[in-house]
Amino acid sequence: MCHSERSLAPYPPVRGALGAVGDLELTARDGTRFAAYRAEPALPTGRGIVILPDVRGLHPFYKDLAARFAEAGLVAIAMDYYGRTAPAGERNDAFDYKPHLERTTPESIAEDARACVDDLRRHLRGTSPAVYSVGFCFGGASSWRLSGEGLGLAGCIGFYGGQPMRRAGPAIPRMTAPILMLLAGNDATPKAEFEEFAQRVREQGVEVQAMTYDGAPHSFFDRTSAEHAAACTDAWHRMLAFTERNIPPPPRR
């Protein structure tokens, strides 16, 4: 488990005004309805991002993070994983996620992410939309896996990303979108497993950037942890540079 109800998403290095924010319900192609939260910047930049939370699903931390991405200029949607198995409701610290987590599949997560991507592209109409994913822990590896799920993403970012070979490794042969790995130096998954995953992806001809924050714990990306403020700021700079550099060119007419 990553963030608690006391956690708050770090502020981006440059903060613009927020536009519309709020809860919504999206529908996957199999008819599943699931909860999400959208935050829009007052001045869009043509970029959007899907936020894949940790194991609790649409926890308050990730709604807060969506607003922070919107302040940075990206339309952001934080998604829930449990529309197929859990009643609608708050995914706070009291939510018993374990029986529902066991019933998720990479395919169901990808289909729900696809609904989020489609919604973002509708909101980015009239631009050359660049849509990314970012995830945390369970969601970090799930975000990297989306590089191989045919969603047309411009890049896939993951924090922590526990057990990447098991969770994202099967999709490596299909991966096309660049990957950014933001890793905690003091984490449960061995560093060698992240290195193996990155090397395997690079062997497919897909770009991988990886940054390990030495001494930082799992869940360091939290503005209530002042001792990790420098790592949070650096992670923001890397994410924003990644999204700006990987914007696809406008389609030829």
SERO-548824 format. One line per 4 residues: number of its first residue (from 1); for each residue x, z negated, y of C-alpha. Coordinates in Angstrom, 1 decimal. Each point is the difference from the previous one (the first is absolute). Layout:
BEGIN
NUM	X/Z/Y ~ ...
# end
This chain:
BEGIN
1	0.0/0.0/0.0 ~ 1.4/0.9/3.4 ~ -1.7/-1.2/3.2 ~ -2.3/-2.9/0.6
5	-2.8/-0.5/2.5 ~ 2.6/-1.5/2.3 ~ 2.1/3.2/0.0 ~ -0.1/2.4/2.9
9	1.3/3.6/0.1 ~ 3.1/0.4/2.2 ~ -0.5/1.9/3.3 ~ 1.4/3.5/0.2
13	2.9/0.4/2.5 ~ -2.2/2.0/2.4 ~ -3.7/-0.9/0.3 ~ -2.6/2.3/1.3
17	-3.7/-0.7/0.6 ~ -2.4/-0.3/-2.9 ~ -3.0/2.2/-0.4 ~ -2.9/-0.6/-2.5
21	0.6/-2.4/-2.8 ~ -2.3/-1.3/-2.7 ~ -1.1/-0.2/-3.6 ~ -1.4/3.0/-1.9
25	-0.9/1.2/-3.4 ~ 1.5/3.0/-1.6 ~ -1.0/1.9/-3.2 ~ 2.4/1.4/-2.6
29	-0.6/3.2/-1.8 ~ -1.4/-1.9/-3.0 ~ -2.7/-1.5/2.2 ~ 1.7/-3.4/0.3
33	-0.6/-1.7/3.3 ~ 2.7/-2.3/1.3 ~ 0.8/-2.0/3.1 ~ 2.5/1.1/2.5
37	1.0/-0.8/3.6 ~ 0.9/2.6/2.6 ~ 1.9/-0.5/3.3 ~ 0.6/2.8/2.5
41	2.3/0.3/2.9 ~ -1.3/0.7/3.5 ~ 2.4/2.9/0.2 ~ 0.4/1.6/-3.5
45	3.3/1.6/-0.9 ~ -1.2/2.2/-2.9 ~ 1.2/-2.4/-2.6 ~ -2.0/-2.1/-2.5
49	0.9/-2.5/-2.6 ~ -1.7/-1.5/-3.1 ~ 0.9/-3.7/-0.6 ~ 0.1/-1.1/-3.6
53	-0.2/-3.8/-0.1 ~ 1.5/-2.5/-2.4 ~ -2.0/-1.2/-3.0 ~ -2.8/-1.7/2.0
57	-1.3/3.3/1.3 ~ -1.3/0.2/3.5 ~ 1.4/-3.3/1.1 ~ -0.2/-1.0/3.8
61	3.7/0.6/0.3 ~ -0.5/3.7/-0.6 ~ -2.8/0.3/2.5 ~ 2.4/-1.5/2.5
65	2.7/2.4/-1.1 ~ -2.4/3.0/0.5 ~ -0.4/-1.0/3.7 ~ 3.8/-0.3/0.4
69	0.4/3.5/-1.3 ~ -2.7/1.2/2.4 ~ 2.0/-1.6/2.8 ~ 2.9/2.1/-1.1
73	-2.1/3.2/0.3 ~ -1.1/0.5/-3.6 ~ -3.6/0.1/-1.2 ~ 0.1/-2.6/-2.9
77	-2.3/-0.7/-2.9 ~ 0.6/-3.1/-2.2 ~ -1.7/0.4/-3.3 ~ -1.5/-2.3/-2.7
81	0.8/0.5/-3.7 ~ -3.0/-1.6/-1.6 ~ -3.2/2.0/0.8 ~ -0.4/0.8/-3.7
85	0.0/-3.6/-1.2 ~ -0.5/-2.7/2.7 ~ -2.9/-0.7/2.2 ~ 0.4/0.9/3.7
89	1.3/-2.9/2.0 ~ 3.1/-1.6/1.6 ~ 3.3/0.5/-1.9 ~ 1.4/-3.3/1.5
93	2.2/-2.5/-1.7 ~ -2.9/-1.3/-2.0 ~ -0.7/3.3/-1.6 ~ 0.7/0.1/-3.8
97	1.7/3.3/-0.2 ~ 1.6/-0.2/-3.4 ~ -2.8/1.2/-2.2 ~ -0.6/2.9/2.3
101	3.7/1.0/0.4 ~ 0.2/0.3/-3.8 ~ -2.8/2.7/0.1 ~ 1.6/2.2/2.7
105	1.8/3.1/-1.1 ~ 2.5/2.3/1.8 ~ -2.7/2.7/-0.1 ~ -2.6/-2.2/1.6
109	2.4/-1.1/2.8 ~ 1.0/3.6/0.6 ~ -3.7/1.1/0.3 ~ -0.8/-2.8/2.4
113	3.1/0.9/2.0 ~ -1.2/3.6/0.0 ~ -3.3/-1.0/1.7 ~ 2.1/-1.9/2.6
117	2.2/3.1/0.6 ~ -3.1/2.2/0.4 ~ -1.5/-2.4/2.5 ~ 3.2/0.0/2.0
121	0.2/3.7/0.1 ~ -3.5/0.2/1.3 ~ 1.0/-2.4/2.8 ~ 3.2/2.1/0.7
125	-1.9/3.3/0.2 ~ 1.3/2.3/2.7 ~ 3.6/-1.1/-0.5 ~ 2.5/0.9/-2.8
129	-0.7/-3.2/-1.8 ~ 2.8/-1.9/-1.7 ~ -1.3/-2.7/-2.4 ~ 2.2/-2.7/-1.6
133	-0.4/-2.9/-2.3 ~ 1.5/-3.5/0.2 ~ -0.4/-2.8/-2.6 ~ 1.1/-3.5/-0.7
137	1.1/-1.4/-3.4 ~ -2.4/1.4/-2.5 ~ -1.1/2.3/2.8 ~ 3.6/0.9/0.8
141	0.6/1.6/-3.4 ~ -3.5/1.5/0.1 ~ 0.9/1.6/3.4 ~ 3.1/1.6/-1.5
145	-2.0/1.3/-2.9 ~ -2.3/1.8/2.4 ~ 3.0/2.4/0.7 ~ -0.9/1.6/-3.3
149	-3.8/-0.2/0.1 ~ -0.7/3.3/1.9 ~ -1.4/-1.5/3.2 ~ 2.2/2.0/2.3
153	1.5/-3.0/1.6 ~ 2.9/0.4/2.5 ~ 1.7/-3.1/-1.4 ~ -0.4/-3.2/-2.0
157	1.2/-3.4/1.1 ~ 0.2/-3.1/-2.1 ~ 1.0/-3.6/0.7 ~ 1.3/-2.1/-3.0
161	-1.6/2.3/-2.6 ~ 0.3/-2.1/-3.1 ~ 0.8/1.7/-3.3 ~ 0.4/3.5/1.5
165	1.0/1.7/-3.3 ~ -3.2/-1.3/-1.8 ~ -2.4/0.5/2.8 ~ 1.3/3.2/1.8
169	2.5/1.4/-2.5 ~ -2.5/2.1/-2.0 ~ -0.8/2.0/3.1 ~ 3.6/0.8/0.8
173	-0.1/3.6/-1.5 ~ -2.9/0.8/2.3 ~ 1.4/-1.6/3.2 ~ 0.3/2.2/3.1
177	-0.4/-2.3/3.1 ~ 3.0/-1.8/1.4 ~ 0.3/-3.7/-0.8 ~ 1.0/-3.0/2.1
181	0.9/-3.3/-1.9 ~ 0.1/-3.2/2.1 ~ 1.3/-2.7/-2.4 ~ 0.5/-3.8/0.1
185	3.4/-1.1/-1.0 ~ -1.3/-3.1/-1.6 ~ -2.8/1.4/-2.3 ~ -1.0/-0.2/-3.6
189	0.6/3.6/-1.0 ~ 3.7/0.7/-0.7 ~ 1.8/2.1/2.6 ~ 1.1/2.3/-2.9
193	-3.6/1.0/-0.7 ~ -0.6/1.1/3.6 ~ 3.3/2.0/-0.1 ~ -1.0/1.7/-3.2
197	-3.4/0.9/1.4 ~ 1.6/1.4/3.2 ~ 2.6/2.0/-2.0 ~ -2.7/1.5/-2.3
201	-2.1/1.1/2.9 ~ 3.0/1.6/1.8 ~ 0.8/1.9/-3.2 ~ -3.4/1.6/0.4
205	1.2/1.3/3.4 ~ -2.1/-2.5/2.0 ~ 1.5/-1.9/2.9 ~ 0.2/-3.8/-0.4
209	1.1/-2.4/2.7 ~ 0.6/-3.6/-1.0 ~ 0.7/-3.1/2.0 ~ 0.6/-3.4/-1.5
213	-0.2/-3.0/2.3 ~ 2.6/-2.4/-1.4 ~ -1.3/-3.6/-0.4 ~ -3.6/1.0/1.0
217	-2.7/-1.3/-2.4 ~ -3.0/1.8/-1.4 ~ -2.6/0.2/2.8 ~ 2.6/-0.1/2.8
221	-2.1/2.4/2.1 ~ -1.9/-2.7/1.7 ~ 0.1/-1.0/3.7 ~ -0.5/-3.7/-0.8
225	3.4/0.0/-1.7 ~ 2.3/-0.1/3.1 ~ 3.1/0.0/-2.1 ~ -0.7/3.5/-1.2
229	-0.9/1.5/3.4 ~ 3.0/2.3/0.0 ~ -0.9/1.4/-3.4 ~ -3.6/0.6/1.1
233	1.1/1.8/3.1 ~ 2.5/2.2/-1.9 ~ -2.8/0.8/-2.6 ~ -2.3/1.1/2.8
237	2.7/2.2/1.5 ~ 0.7/1.6/-3.4 ~ -3.7/0.6/-0.7 ~ -0.7/1.6/3.4
241	3.1/2.2/-0.2 ~ -1.0/1.0/-3.5 ~ -3.5/1.0/1.1 ~ 1.2/1.8/3.1
245	2.7/2.0/-1.8 ~ -2.2/1.0/-2.9 ~ -2.9/1.5/2.0 ~ -0.7/3.4/-1.6
249	0.1/3.0/2.3 ~ -3.3/1.6/1.2 ~ -1.4/2.5/-2.4 ~ 0.8/3.7/0.7
253	-2.8/2.0/1.4
# end
